Each structure stands twice: as structure tokens, then as C-alpha cells.
Amino acid sequence: MHYVAVIDKDPDSAYGVRFPEVPGCFSAADTFGEIVPNSIEALSLFFEDAEPAPPQGLESVREQVADEISSGAVLMMIPYVRDRKRVVRVNLSLEKGFLDTLDEAARMRGMTRSAFVEKAATREILDPA
């Protein structure tokens, strides 16, 4: 499930992020690269004790915020990641050579295999192109 974020930035300010589909949910980011993780966290916290609102979709939101877009705001799809606090053990089957390379890459970054795979998968989810 993805929600449409409206992102704007005034000179000398942080990026502002709001979700028209989720009134009252907002975020901010000092850098462009922080927009997605901060926004995922905002959605996760907002829906922590509530059922997620059904997304309206990109076209519906685009129509609602057309004036803001014409003034420089941009839209970005942000995934809602449910239950980010509970760790679950999973079993993956990987080719041995690939697993060795993965483990070496994780070790070089001072990460566990699990942390490395989660970070790589998160990057792929956020940028599926």
C-alpha cells in the first residue's frame, strides 16, 4: 500500500511532507534523501493505533493539489510499512557464491547479513525502477 506525499520546500527551510489521503500525517526532511525514510516513519507512527486509511491514488491526489504542484510542489509515492518493530525469522534460499559475496559486503560495512538484506531490499522497494 502506497500513499501520495506532497513535498515542498521554501528557501532556507527543510522539505515539508504531507499526505492529503491521511489528514494530520506529516513529516519533514533536511535533505532530499531523508524524505522517504522520514515519511515511512511518519506513516508508521500515524497508523500505529489505527487502521490505515484506504489510499485514493495518484490521480485523485494530483487533482486535489493541482495549485500546489503549479507552485513547485512535487508528488512522491511513499510505501506504508506496517509493523516495523517486530523482527521475524525467515528462511531464504540463495546460491552459495552469492551468499558468500553478500556476507562479505555486509561484513565490510559492519552490518549483519539480516541488516544488509533489509537495507538492500528497502532500497529496491523504494526505487523499483
Backbone as CSV, one residue per row, in Angstrom:
resi,resn,N_x,N_y,N_z,CA_x,CA_y,CA_z,C_x,C_y,C_z
1,MET,0.850,-1.162,0.000,0.000,0.000,0.000,0.903,1.235,0.000
2,HIS,0.619,2.174,-0.900,1.383,3.415,-1.019,0.449,4.612,-0.851
3,TYR,1.003,5.662,-0.278,0.286,6.928,-0.136,1.042,8.005,-0.901
4,VAL,0.305,8.980,-1.396,0.905,10.079,-2.148,1.327,11.175,-1.176
5,ALA,2.606,11.526,-1.241,3.132,12.612,-0.429,3.249,13.863,-1.292
6,VAL,2.873,14.993,-0.715,3.067,16.294,-1.357,4.285,16.905,-0.677
7,ILE,5.291,17.217,-1.481,6.565,17.697,-0.946,6.816,19.103,-1.463
8,ASP,7.130,19.992,-0.538,7.504,21.341,-0.947,8.684,21.805,-0.100
9,LYS,9.315,22.853,-0.578,10.484,23.378,0.127,10.601,24.863,-0.157
10,ASP,10.615,25.630,0.890,10.879,27.052,0.766,12.384,27.261,0.908
11,PRO,12.919,28.341,0.350,14.348,28.604,0.535,14.699,28.659,2.027
12,ASP,15.836,28.124,2.371,16.326,28.125,3.752,15.408,27.381,4.723
13,SER,14.720,26.349,4.230,13.881,25.544,5.122,14.055,24.075,4.783
14,ALA,13.518,23.239,5.635,13.526,21.796,5.384,12.446,21.468,4.350
15,TYR,12.501,20.264,3.813,11.438,19.783,2.951,10.221,19.493,3.823
16,GLY,9.073,19.954,3.405,7.832,19.655,4.108,7.097,18.555,3.362
17,VAL,6.563,17.611,4.105,5.862,16.481,3.501,4.505,16.334,4.182
18,ARG,3.463,16.232,3.373,2.141,15.968,3.931,1.427,14.960,3.038
19,PHE,0.431,14.327,3.612,-0.309,13.273,2.926,-1.784,13.653,2.851
20,PRO,-2.270,14.157,1.716,-3.676,14.528,1.604,-4.628,13.362,1.906
21,GLU,-4.187,12.140,1.642,-5.023,10.965,1.895,-5.079,10.617,3.382
22,VAL,-4.161,11.199,4.151,-4.063,10.906,5.581,-3.989,12.241,6.329
23,PRO,-5.115,12.919,6.475,-5.101,14.226,7.144,-4.471,14.133,8.538
24,GLY,-3.580,15.063,8.804,-2.900,15.103,10.094,-1.564,14.394,10.110
25,CYS,-1.252,13.653,9.060,0.041,12.969,8.981,0.984,13.830,8.142
26,PHE,2.121,14.147,8.715,3.090,14.981,8.015,4.493,14.588,8.442
27,SER,5.466,15.072,7.705,6.869,14.793,8.002,7.698,15.962,7.487
28,ALA,8.979,15.900,7.769,9.932,16.894,7.267,11.259,16.192,7.059
29,ALA,12.108,16.806,6.264,13.426,16.238,6.000,14.398,17.362,5.683
30,ASP,15.584,17.269,6.243,16.609,18.269,5.973,17.212,18.109,4.585
31,THR,17.279,16.856,4.103,17.835,16.580,2.777,16.818,15.800,1.956
32,PHE,16.978,15.839,0.644,16.072,15.103,-0.233,16.128,13.607,0.070
33,GLY,17.297,13.098,0.365,17.462,11.676,0.657,16.764,11.213,1.923
34,GLU,16.425,12.137,2.812,15.740,11.773,4.060,14.216,11.765,3.913
35,ILE,13.718,12.233,2.784,12.261,12.338,2.613,11.587,10.977,2.754
36,VAL,12.042,9.980,2.016,11.361,8.685,2.023,11.429,8.006,3.387
37,PRO,12.625,7.835,3.985,12.625,7.162,5.286,11.846,7.919,6.362
38,ASN,11.936,9.239,6.373,11.182,10.026,7.353,9.672,9.897,7.119
39,SER,9.275,9.850,5.853,7.856,9.733,5.526,7.316,8.348,5.872
40,ILE,8.112,7.315,5.635,7.707,5.961,6.020,7.500,5.901,7.530
41,GLU,8.416,6.500,8.264,8.288,6.525,9.719,7.035,7.287,10.153
42,ALA,6.755,8.408,9.491,5.571,9.197,9.845,4.292,8.391,9.641
43,LEU,4.192,7.698,8.508,3.009,6.865,8.263,2.911,5.738,9.283
44,SER,4.037,5.117,9.570,4.059,4.007,10.528,3.587,4.474,11.903
45,LEU,4.074,5.614,12.343,3.671,6.154,13.646,2.210,6.598,13.641
46,PHE,1.776,7.210,12.552,0.411,7.706,12.473,-0.606,6.567,12.583
47,PHE,-0.314,5.449,11.918,-1.239,4.317,11.916,-0.936,3.293,13.008
48,GLU,-0.066,3.651,13.938,0.329,2.710,14.988,-0.876,2.167,15.757
49,ASP,-1.831,3.016,16.059,-3.002,2.602,16.838,-4.306,2.741,16.055
50,ALA,-4.205,2.798,14.747,-5.401,2.979,13.927,-5.280,2.157,12.645
51,GLU,-6.403,1.865,12.079,-6.431,1.143,10.806,-6.037,2.118,9.689
52,PRO,-5.154,1.710,8.767,-4.751,2.600,7.684,-5.927,3.042,6.826
53,ALA,-5.910,4.304,6.461,-6.929,4.839,5.556,-6.697,4.257,4.167
54,PRO,-7.755,3.990,3.423,-7.554,3.480,2.065,-6.961,4.571,1.171
55,PRO,-5.900,4.261,0.436,-5.311,5.258,-0.462,-6.298,5.663,-1.563
56,GLN,-6.247,6.929,-1.954,-7.122,7.447,-3.009,-6.484,7.292,-4.383
57,GLY,-5.164,7.259,-4.413,-4.478,7.117,-5.689,-3.879,8.419,-6.178
58,LEU,-2.910,8.274,-7.037,-2.130,9.402,-7.547,-2.996,10.434,-8.276
59,GLU,-3.849,9.987,-9.174,-4.645,10.937,-9.962,-5.591,11.756,-9.093
60,SER,-6.208,11.107,-8.129,-7.121,11.816,-7.236,-6.382,12.888,-6.441
61,VAL,-5.232,12.528,-5.896,-4.450,13.496,-5.122,-3.920,14.598,-6.026
62,ARG,-3.467,14.231,-7.210,-2.952,15.235,-8.155,-4.008,16.302,-8.435
63,GLU,-5.255,15.888,-8.594,-6.334,16.857,-8.825,-6.546,17.750,-7.603
64,GLN,-6.468,17.173,-6.408,-6.684,17.930,-5.172,-5.623,19.004,-4.949
65,VAL,-4.394,18.723,-5.357,-3.273,19.619,-5.043,-2.686,20.278,-6.286
66,ALA,-3.484,20.413,-7.330,-3.007,20.979,-8.596,-2.382,22.357,-8.415
67,ASP,-2.968,23.193,-7.566,-2.420,24.536,-7.351,-1.037,24.458,-6.711
68,GLU,-0.870,23.556,-5.758,0.434,23.409,-5.103,1.488,22.899,-6.084
69,ILE,1.090,21.980,-6.956,2.024,21.464,-7.965,2.446,22.588,-8.899
70,SER,1.500,23.424,-9.295,1.843,24.538,-10.194,2.746,25.554,-9.503
71,SER,2.770,25.530,-8.162,3.645,26.430,-7.403,4.979,25.777,-7.040
72,GLY,5.213,24.556,-7.531,6.512,23.925,-7.313,6.523,22.685,-6.451
73,ALA,5.399,22.332,-5.839,5.364,21.104,-5.037,5.487,19.895,-5.960
74,VAL,6.007,18.816,-5.424,6.112,17.575,-6.181,5.390,16.471,-5.417
75,LEU,5.013,15.422,-6.151,4.351,14.278,-5.552,5.305,13.093,-5.537
76,MET,5.184,12.284,-4.498,6.022,11.095,-4.387,5.191,9.994,-3.729
77,MET,5.298,8.791,-4.263,4.610,7.651,-3.673,5.459,7.120,-2.516
78,ILE,4.831,6.982,-1.348,5.524,6.514,-0.147,4.865,5.222,0.321
79,PRO,5.634,4.138,0.472,5.020,2.893,0.934,4.696,2.948,2.422
80,TYR,3.581,2.351,2.772,3.250,2.182,4.189,3.827,0.835,4.616
81,VAL,4.741,0.887,5.571,5.380,-0.326,6.082,4.779,-0.612,7.449
82,ARG,3.958,-1.637,7.500,3.245,-1.997,8.726,4.160,-2.776,9.667
83,ASP,3.991,-2.553,10.960,4.640,-3.352,11.999,6.164,-3.385,11.832
84,ARG,6.796,-2.245,11.957,8.242,-2.153,11.774,9.012,-2.525,13.029
85,LYS,8.330,-2.848,14.129,9.025,-3.100,15.390,9.312,-4.564,15.647
86,ARG,8.511,-5.449,15.080,8.639,-6.870,15.369,9.552,-7.521,14.344
87,VAL,10.582,-8.206,14.822,11.516,-8.915,13.950,11.016,-10.350,13.792
88,VAL,11.024,-10.830,12.558,10.551,-12.175,12.252,11.667,-12.931,11.546
89,ARG,11.885,-14.163,11.958,12.899,-15.015,11.333,12.324,-15.610,10.050
90,VAL,13.114,-15.559,8.961,12.685,-16.121,7.680,13.784,-17.024,7.127
91,ASN,13.412,-17.864,6.198,14.358,-18.765,5.566,14.454,-18.407,4.084
92,LEU,15.643,-18.068,3.615,15.867,-17.741,2.208,16.805,-18.769,1.599
93,SER,16.593,-19.105,0.354,17.500,-19.990,-0.373,18.276,-19.147,-1.372
94,LEU,19.600,-19.139,-1.229,20.464,-18.359,-2.109,21.604,-19.232,-2.606
95,GLU,22.093,-18.939,-3.782,23.243,-19.650,-4.336,24.457,-19.380,-3.444
96,LYS,25.261,-20.383,-3.165,26.364,-20.302,-2.196,27.345,-19.170,-2.511
97,GLY,27.744,-19.035,-3.759,28.681,-17.972,-4.121,28.099,-16.597,-3.871
98,PHE,26.809,-16.447,-4.177,26.148,-15.170,-3.931,26.079,-14.884,-2.438
99,LEU,25.752,-15.904,-1.646,25.674,-15.729,-0.200,27.029,-15.311,0.369
100,ASP,28.104,-15.923,-0.111,29.443,-15.540,0.349,29.732,-14.079,0.021
101,THR,29.359,-13.651,-1.184,29.570,-12.263,-1.591,28.713,-11.320,-0.753
102,LEU,27.481,-11.700,-0.504,26.588,-10.903,0.332,27.167,-10.751,1.736
103,ASP,27.624,-11.858,2.319,28.195,-11.812,3.665,29.439,-10.934,3.720
104,GLU,30.264,-10.991,2.698,31.471,-10.164,2.654,31.100,-8.683,2.555
105,ALA,30.110,-8.359,1.727,29.662,-6.972,1.594,29.102,-6.463,2.920
106,ALA,28.343,-7.295,3.611,27.793,-6.907,4.917,28.923,-6.692,5.917
107,ARG,29.876,-7.609,5.947,30.997,-7.504,6.882,31.789,-6.224,6.646
108,MET,32.034,-5.885,5.382,32.800,-4.679,5.050,32.091,-3.413,5.534
109,ARG,30.781,-3.473,5.678,30.004,-2.321,6.135,29.698,-2.382,7.627
110,GLY,30.218,-3.427,8.282,29.981,-3.581,9.707,28.534,-3.939,10.025
111,MET,27.897,-4.649,9.110,26.486,-4.997,9.263,26.318,-6.509,9.373
112,THR,25.202,-6.909,9.938,24.844,-8.323,9.916,24.248,-8.645,8.550
113,ARG,24.174,-9.922,8.235,23.541,-10.347,6.989,22.103,-9.835,6.933
114,SER,21.381,-9.994,8.030,19.979,-9.573,8.063,19.832,-8.075,7.818
115,ALA,20.665,-7.279,8.477,20.596,-5.830,8.306,20.926,-5.436,6.866
116,PHE,21.911,-6.101,6.286,22.308,-5.799,4.917,21.181,-6.128,3.940
117,VAL,20.580,-7.301,4.085,19.498,-7.710,3.193,18.303,-6.770,3.353
118,GLU,17.982,-6.406,4.599,16.859,-5.499,4.830,17.115,-4.144,4.173
119,LYS,18.322,-3.625,4.316,18.642,-2.326,3.724,18.578,-2.389,2.195
120,ALA,19.138,-3.456,1.617,19.116,-3.601,0.159,17.688,-3.773,-0.354
121,ALA,16.884,-4.560,0.341,15.500,-4.772,-0.082,14.693,-3.483,0.060
122,THR,14.935,-2.748,1.114,14.237,-1.473,1.310,14.567,-0.521,0.179
123,ARG,15.830,-0.455,-0.199,16.233,0.413,-1.309,15.507,0.000,-2.597
124,GLU,15.381,-1.280,-2.839,14.705,-1.772,-4.047,13.210,-1.477,-3.999
125,ILE,12.604,-1.616,-2.841,11.173,-1.320,-2.697,10.900,0.157,-2.963
126,LEU,11.789,1.019,-2.466,11.586,2.459,-2.597,11.907,2.977,-3.988
127,ASP,12.753,2.249,-4.730,13.135,2.677,-6.080,13.062,1.486,-7.014
128,PRO,11.849,1.042,-7.351,11.704,-0.180,-8.133,12.133,-0.083,-9.587
129,ALA,12.518,1.109,-10.039,12.951,1.271,-11.430,14.202,0.482,-11.647
